Amino acid sequence: MSLLAVGDRAPAFRAKDQNGDPLSLSGFAGRRVVLYFYPKDDTPGCTKEACAFRDVWAGFKKRKIAVLGVSTDDEQSHGKFAKKYSLPFTLLADPDKKIVRDYGVWAEKSMYGRKYMGTLRVTYLIDEKGRIAAVWPKVKPESHAEEILKNL
């Protein structure tokens, strides 16, 4: 599957957040949502990206934009990660890989010549009507959140 494109309907989802509470995309109807996908909690690049979103969180909050981070880690892992780095936004657990597959970010990756399946670092902006408004297919973890804010 390939990435979603601008104008596509954002696939519906339901998942648990870092507190174990269920959350669905439909709960954000009428609001813009930054949905960012990352490979794994508490790893160097993912920590930089999460902390970058944390550091500019006030800008998203001021614009009433929800920020949702998604990885295939479970809610307990997300809870520890969010607490350790004081993350003020929601992390969604996708251990069954349904969301990452629906959004086209579960793909073959390669590291040190070894091929494996994993989550691509991709971000979508979903508009108030549930459509993809922007796609960032390749992101720099440390500057990505600020880049999004500048483009809103």
VEXDRENKE-246306 format. One line per field, with one value per residue (C-alpha): residue in one letter; y, z, x. Coordinates in pm, 1 decimal. Each point is the difference from the previous one (the first is absolute). Example, Ala and Ser with C-alpha at 12.3 -4.5 7.8 and 13.67 -1.06 7.14 Angstrom:
<pts>
residu <- c(A, S) .
y <- c(-450.0, 344.0) .
z <- c(780.0, -66.0) .
x <- c(1230.0, 137.0) .
</pts>
This chain:
<pts>
residu <- c(M, S, L, L, A, V, G, D, R, A, P, A, F, R, A, K, D, Q, N, G, D, P, L, S, L, S, G, F, A, G, R, R, V, V, L, Y, F, Y, P, K, D, D, T, P, G, C, T, K, E, A, C, A, F, R, D, V, W, A, G, F, K, K, R, K, I, A, V, L, G, V, S, T, D, D, E, Q, S, H, G, K, F, A, K, K, Y, S, L, P, F, T, L, L, A, D, P, D, K, K, I, V, R, D, Y, G, V, W, A, E, K, S, M, Y, G, R, K, Y, M, G, T, L, R, V, T, Y, L, I, D, E, K, G, R, I, A, A, V, W, P, K, V, K, P, E, S, H, A, E, E, I, L, K, N, L) .
y <- c(0.0, 352.7, 315.2, 189.6, 314.2, 348.9, -13.1, -365.5, -79.6, -75.7, -360.8, -28.7, -156.7, -90.4, -61.4, 31.7, 293.8, -1.2, -11.5, -299.2, 217.5, -68.8, 276.0, 24.1, 234.7, 84.2, 158.2, 275.9, 89.0, 373.7, 32.9, -29.6, -290.5, -54.2, -377.8, -90.8, -352.3, -107.2, -333.7, -55.9, 162.6, 121.9, -46.1, 286.1, 134.7, -57.9, 171.8, 303.2, 19.1, -35.0, 261.0, 236.2, -26.8, 54.9, 308.9, 170.9, -144.8, 345.0, 95.7, -298.2, 52.8, 369.0, -101.4, -269.0, -275.1, -345.0, -183.0, -379.3, -215.9, -358.4, -297.9, -374.5, 10.9, -80.0, 249.8, -92.1, 83.8, 325.1, 85.6, -35.6, 194.6, 284.8, 24.4, -16.6, 292.1, 192.6, -34.8, 211.3, -162.4, -336.2, -314.5, -276.1, -368.2, -204.5, -342.5, -179.3, 235.5, 91.4, 377.9, -13.4, -225.2, 211.5, 312.1, -172.7, 42.8, -369.6, -90.7, -184.7, 178.6, -72.5, 46.6, -126.2, -208.1, -175.5, 37.4, 5.5, 139.0, 316.8, 335.7, 281.7, 344.8, 178.3, 278.9, 86.8, 313.5, -87.8, 286.6, 75.0, -213.4, -309.9, 35.0, -3.3, 365.0, -53.9, -284.7, 7.3, -326.8, 44.5, 193.0, 119.7, -93.3, 306.0, 269.9, -160.9, 138.8, 356.0, -51.7, -106.2, 306.1, 229.5, -158.9, 28.8) .
z <- c(0.0, -69.1, 205.8, 1.6, -214.4, 57.1, -45.8, 107.2, 279.4, 318.6, 101.6, 316.5, 299.3, 361.3, 234.8, 361.4, 113.1, 244.8, 290.7, -140.7, -98.0, -336.0, -258.8, -357.4, -291.1, -8.4, 344.0, -170.0, -261.9, -69.4, 111.5, -181.0, 107.2, -40.0, -17.8, 19.4, -32.6, 160.0, 31.6, 374.5, 341.7, 176.5, -290.9, -104.5, -309.4, 140.6, 326.5, -191.3, -203.4, 301.4, 197.4, -299.5, -3.9, 377.3, -32.2, -248.9, 148.7, 95.0, -370.1, -87.0, 305.3, -86.4, -348.5, 154.0, -190.3, 156.7, -13.6, 0.9, -11.1, -120.4, 28.6, 31.9, 366.5, 260.0, 234.8, 294.2, -208.6, -111.5, 360.8, 110.9, -303.2, 50.6, 371.0, -43.7, -247.0, 129.2, -331.6, 10.0, -303.9, -67.3, -101.2, -163.3, 33.7, -319.4, 95.1, -257.5, -270.1, -137.6, 2.5, -144.6, -278.9, -73.1, -28.6, -220.4, 240.5, 76.5, -249.9, -64.5, 146.8, -9.0, 261.6, -26.2, -301.6, 188.8, -133.0, 237.6, 28.9, 202.8, 37.5, -228.0, 152.5, -177.5, 111.9, -126.3, 61.2, 4.1, -58.0, 179.8, -249.7, 47.9, -318.9, -39.1, -30.6, -5.3, 2.6, 125.4, -134.3, 121.6, 317.5, 204.0, 358.1, 165.6, -225.5, -129.7, 252.5, -57.7, -377.8, 29.4, 210.2, -259.8, -273.3, 174.5) .
x <- c(0.0, 116.0, -33.5, -326.3, -15.9, -134.8, -378.1, -35.8, -241.9, 192.3, -69.3, -208.0, 169.9, -56.9, 291.6, 107.2, 208.8, 291.4, -247.9, -188.6, -298.0, -168.0, 15.6, -125.0, 61.3, -371.0, 42.0, 201.5, -262.6, 6.6, 365.1, 328.0, 219.6, 372.6, 38.2, 365.5, 132.6, 326.2, 181.9, 50.6, -32.6, 313.7, 240.8, 232.2, -181.7, -347.6, 90.6, 136.0, -320.7, -232.2, 195.4, -9.7, -381.0, 0.1, 217.5, -234.6, -319.6, -130.5, -12.4, -217.8, -219.7, -48.3, -119.9, -227.5, 182.4, 16.8, 333.0, -12.7, 312.6, -44.6, 232.2, -48.7, 106.9, -266.5, -163.8, 230.0, 308.2, -165.6, -85.1, 363.3, 124.7, -249.8, 79.0, 379.2, 0.2, -307.5, -180.7, -320.3, -165.4, -159.7, 186.2, -204.1, 82.4, -23.9, 139.6, -220.8, 141.0, -342.9, 53.0, 351.7, -124.3, -310.3, 217.4, 259.3, 290.6, 68.2, 269.5, 321.2, 298.4, 369.9, 270.3, 356.0, -99.0, -280.5, -354.1, -295.8, -353.2, -43.0, -172.7, 109.4, 46.5, -287.9, -235.3, -347.5, -201.5, -370.0, -242.8, -327.1, -193.1, 215.5, 206.1, 376.8, 107.2, 379.3, 251.6, 357.0, 147.1, 357.2, 59.8, 295.6, -92.3, 152.4, -150.7, -317.4, -251.7, 119.0, -17.3, -364.9, -90.3, 158.7, -212.1, -337.5) .
</pts>
